[in-house]
Amino acid sequence: DDNALLSPEQEQALLNFQQEKLRIRKELREVQRSLDQNIEDLATRLKLINIGAVPLVLTLIAIAGAWWRRRSRSA
């Protein structure tokens, strides 16, 4: 048994270290989950922009082009 070689203070320090290690691992998992969620949210926003904004911009360009041609013909 390795603990037989340790003093009570060392055993307590080892126990504290192991508990801290577990706490840090749990915190890291939470941070990773949060980052994954942020990435998913960003991907969703980009998809919505591509689905909505790009066709809107192209439509506005087409309307502006039609207006420009009609203005050029009447001048």
GROMACS elastic network, one bead per residue, 0.5 to 0.9 nm:
[ bonds ]
;  ai    aj funct       b0    kb
    1     4     6  0.57138   500
    1     5     6  0.77121   500
    2     5     6  0.56281   500
    2     6     6  0.72067   500
    3     6     6  0.51695   500
    3     7     6  0.80092   500
    3     8     6  0.88935   500
    3    10     6  0.88809   500
    3    11     6  0.67809   500
    4     7     6  0.77913   500
    6     9     6  0.78831   500
    6    10     6  0.56447   500
    6    11     6  0.59862   500
    7    10     6  0.51036   500
    7    11     6  0.61746   500
    7    12     6  0.86252   500
    8    12     6  0.61514   500
    8    13     6  0.85490   500
    9    12     6  0.50933   500
    9    13     6  0.61089   500
    9    14     6  0.85483   500
   10    14     6  0.60093   500
   10    15     6  0.84790   500
   11    14     6  0.50438   500
   11    15     6  0.61262   500
   11    16     6  0.85768   500
   12    15     6  0.50024   500
   12    16     6  0.60709   500
   12    17     6  0.84787   500
   13    16     6  0.50477   500
   13    17     6  0.60722   500
   13    18     6  0.86263   500
   14    17     6  0.50152   500
   14    18     6  0.61849   500
   14    19     6  0.86291   500
   15    18     6  0.51395   500
   15    19     6  0.62078   500
   15    20     6  0.85714   500
   16    19     6  0.51319   500
   16    20     6  0.60837   500
   16    21     6  0.85089   500
   17    20     6  0.50616   500
   17    21     6  0.60469   500
   17    22     6  0.86580   500
   18    22     6  0.62724   500
   18    23     6  0.86532   500
   19    22     6  0.51513   500
   19    23     6  0.62184   500
   19    24     6  0.86436   500
   20    24     6  0.60994   500
   20    25     6  0.85586   500
   21    24     6  0.51406   500
   21    25     6  0.61725   500
   21    26     6  0.86489   500
   22    25     6  0.50944   500
   22    26     6  0.61989   500
   22    27     6  0.85992   500
   23    26     6  0.51579   500
   23    27     6  0.61831   500
   23    28     6  0.86080   500
   24    28     6  0.60510   500
   24    29     6  0.86108   500
   25    28     6  0.50086   500
   25    29     6  0.62362   500
   25    30     6  0.86839   500
   26    29     6  0.51570   500
   26    30     6  0.63565   500
   26    31     6  0.87639   500
   27    30     6  0.50723   500
   27    31     6  0.62538   500
   27    32     6  0.86510   500
   28    31     6  0.50317   500
   28    32     6  0.61147   500
   28    33     6  0.85492   500
   29    32     6  0.50498   500
   29    33     6  0.61090   500
   29    34     6  0.85311   500
   30    33     6  0.50783   500
   30    34     6  0.61259   500
   30    35     6  0.86272   500
   31    34     6  0.50111   500
   31    35     6  0.61580   500
   31    36     6  0.85775   500
   32    35     6  0.50592   500
   32    36     6  0.61072   500
   32    37     6  0.85681   500
   33    36     6  0.50649   500
   33    37     6  0.61743   500
   33    38     6  0.86239   500
   34    37     6  0.50733   500
   34    38     6  0.61920   500
   34    39     6  0.86606   500
   35    39     6  0.61663   500
   35    40     6  0.85950   500
   36    39     6  0.51066   500
   36    40     6  0.62314   500
   36    41     6  0.86621   500
   37    40     6  0.50258   500
   37    41     6  0.61315   500
   37    42     6  0.85918   500
   38    41     6  0.50479   500
   38    42     6  0.61575   500
   38    43     6  0.85909   500
   39    42     6  0.51081   500
   39    43     6  0.61575   500
   39    44     6  0.86246   500
   40    43     6  0.50703   500
   40    44     6  0.61966   500
   40    45     6  0.86791   500
   41    44     6  0.51002   500
   41    45     6  0.62443   500
   41    46     6  0.86823   500
   42    45     6  0.50757   500
   42    46     6  0.61797   500
   42    47     6  0.86087   500
   43    46     6  0.51248   500
   43    47     6  0.61792   500
   43    48     6  0.86674   500
   44    47     6  0.51152   500
   44    48     6  0.62508   500
   44    49     6  0.86600   500
   45    48     6  0.51126   500
   45    49     6  0.61972   500
   45    50     6  0.86381   500
   46    49     6  0.50316   500
   46    50     6  0.61370   500
   46    51     6  0.85166   500
   47    50     6  0.50712   500
   47    51     6  0.60167   500
   47    52     6  0.84352   500
   48    51     6  0.50109   500
   48    52     6  0.58130   500
   48    53     6  0.76905   500
   49    52     6  0.52068   500
   49    54     6  0.68577   500
   50    53     6  0.58547   500
   50    54     6  0.54070   500
   50    55     6  0.78408   500
   51    54     6  0.65087   500
   51    55     6  0.69856   500
   52    55     6  0.59185   500
   52    56     6  0.63856   500
   52    57     6  0.89263   500
   53    57     6  0.61089   500
   53    58     6  0.86033   500
   54    57     6  0.51603   500
   54    58     6  0.62116   500
   54    59     6  0.85610   500
   55    58     6  0.50440   500
   55    59     6  0.60255   500
   55    60     6  0.85687   500
   56    59     6  0.50673   500
   56    60     6  0.62003   500
   56    61     6  0.86369   500
   57    60     6  0.50885   500
   57    61     6  0.61880   500
   57    62     6  0.86481   500
   58    61     6  0.50398   500
   58    62     6  0.61893   500
   58    63     6  0.86348   500
   59    62     6  0.50595   500
   59    63     6  0.61616   500
   59    64     6  0.85463   500
   60    63     6  0.50613   500
   60    64     6  0.60558   500
   60    65     6  0.84943   500
   61    64     6  0.50599   500
   61    65     6  0.60652   500
   61    66     6  0.86023   500
   62    65     6  0.50299   500
   62    66     6  0.61603   500
   62    67     6  0.85426   500
   63    66     6  0.51232   500
   63    67     6  0.60951   500
   63    68     6  0.85107   500
   64    67     6  0.50323   500
   64    68     6  0.60208   500
   64    69     6  0.86181   500
   65    69     6  0.61821   500
   65    70     6  0.85847   500
   66    69     6  0.51729   500
   66    70     6  0.61582   500
   66    71     6  0.85308   500
   67    70     6  0.51568   500
   67    71     6  0.60667   500
   67    72     6  0.85622   500
   68    71     6  0.50709   500
   68    72     6  0.60822   500
   68    73     6  0.86830   500
   69    72     6  0.50407   500
   69    73     6  0.62266   500
   69    74     6  0.87704   500
   70    73     6  0.52529   500
   70    74     6  0.64207   500
   70    75     6  0.88339   500
   71    74     6  0.53793   500
   71    75     6  0.63737   500
   72    75     6  0.53544   500
